[in-house]
Amino acid sequence: MANTNTKVAMVTGAGQGIGRAIALRLANAGFAVSIADLNLENANNVAAEIEHAGGKAISVELNVADRDEFFKAVQTTADKLGGFDVLVNNAGLGPVTKIKDVTPEMFTKVMNVNVAGDMWGIQAALEQFEKKPRQGKEVVGKIINATSQAGVRGNKNELLYSSSKFAVRGLTQVAARDLAKQGITVNAYAPGIVDTPMMRKIAVDQGLTMGDYEPLVALNRLSDPDDVAKVVEFLASDKSDYITGQTILCDGGMQFA
């Protein structure tokens, strides 16, 4: 039976870092949340955290680079939670790569996760959104993609990562145009330096500490995952219903678009 009261959101890469913060914030906002992650143990822990706080959540094991897995995960989410309203394509890889060091294997791995993963997510979400009756010009579904400050400006030693995140901005704009008349919005969020396990690894790979990044940020502090989650919560809410095709920078003023 369809759930007519609670909206349902699925967040990929939600087992830690920014994805976990997004899932917690959406759950607090009243969404039933599907915690999708390659690491099922991490996903289980976040789902349990939400349930313990009085929310509704399930965990789903997902390799976003696998199209069939993505469709299955979205269908499972819709079946178990009684609908499907928001997809947050948050999962991604962030390698540090000098130009001469990029290999075909690295290219394939990163692009399959960061770009193809978003494409499969868009397709899988669309399959669910097209099942929903639309009243007038209402929004029937939202897709929210993770790009990056590095997808707005090319960063040193991030040839592969920046390229993939620029691609996410492009596919966000195309999907927004193609799906607008069906009542589906597609937007992206672009974090800067966020204190997460992935960012700490990037710092180590560049021979830096997290504190070395602070002078790059106008607000003179690094981002907490919840700073990003607040932006995603806005994009998932009805407050953003008239916004589509946009990339919202949430980088503390690393740059101004």
Rosetta blueprint (number, residue, H / E / L):
1 M L
2 A L
3 N L
4 T L
5 N L
6 T L
7 K L
8 V E
9 A E
10 M E
11 V E
12 T E
13 G L
14 A L
15 G L
16 Q L
17 G H
18 I H
19 G H
20 R H
21 A H
22 I H
23 A H
24 L H
25 R H
26 L H
27 A H
28 N H
29 A L
30 G L
31 F L
32 A E
33 V E
34 S E
35 I E
36 A E
37 D E
38 L L
39 N L
40 L H
41 E H
42 N H
43 A H
44 N H
45 N H
46 V H
47 A H
48 A H
49 E H
50 I H
51 E H
52 H H
53 A L
54 G L
55 G L
56 K L
57 A E
58 I E
59 S E
60 V E
61 E E
62 L L
63 N L
64 V L
65 A L
66 D L
67 R H
68 D H
69 E H
70 F H
71 F H
72 K H
73 A H
74 V H
75 Q H
76 T H
77 T H
78 A H
79 D H
80 K H
81 L H
82 G L
83 G L
84 F L
85 D L
86 V E
87 L E
88 V E
89 N E
90 N L
91 A L
92 G L
93 L L
94 G L
95 P L
96 V L
97 T E
98 K L
99 I H
100 K H
101 D H
102 V L
103 T L
104 P H
105 E H
106 M H
107 F H
108 T H
109 K H
110 V H
111 M H
112 N H
113 V H
114 N H
115 V H
116 A H
117 G H
118 D H
119 M H
120 W H
121 G H
122 I H
123 Q H
124 A H
125 A H
126 L H
127 E H
128 Q H
129 F H
130 E L
131 K L
132 K L
133 P L
134 R L
135 Q L
136 G L
137 K L
138 E L
139 V L
140 V L
141 G E
142 K E
143 I E
144 I E
145 N E
146 A E
147 T L
148 S L
149 Q H
150 A H
151 G H
152 V L
153 R L
154 G L
155 N L
156 K L
157 N L
158 E E
159 L H
160 L H
161 Y H
162 S H
163 S H
164 S H
165 K H
166 F H
167 A H
168 V H
169 R H
170 G H
171 L H
172 T H
173 Q H
174 V H
175 A H
176 A H
177 R H
178 D H
179 L H
180 A H
181 K H
182 Q H
183 G L
184 I E
185 T E
186 V E
187 N E
188 A E
189 Y E
190 A E
191 P E
192 G L
193 I L
194 V E
195 D L
196 T L
197 P H
198 M H
199 M H
200 R H
201 K H
202 I H
203 A H
204 V H
205 D H
206 Q L
207 G L
208 L L
209 T L
210 M H
211 G H
212 D H
213 Y H
214 E H
215 P H
216 L H
217 V L
218 A L
219 L L
220 N L
221 R L
222 L L
223 S E
224 D L
225 P H
226 D H
227 D H
228 V H
229 A H
230 K H
231 V H
232 V H
233 E H
234 F H
235 L H
236 A H
237 S L
238 D H
239 K H
240 S H
241 D L
242 Y L
243 I L
244 T L
245 G L
246 Q L
247 T E
248 I E
249 L E
250 C E
251 D L
252 G L
253 G L
254 M L
255 Q L
256 F L
257 A L
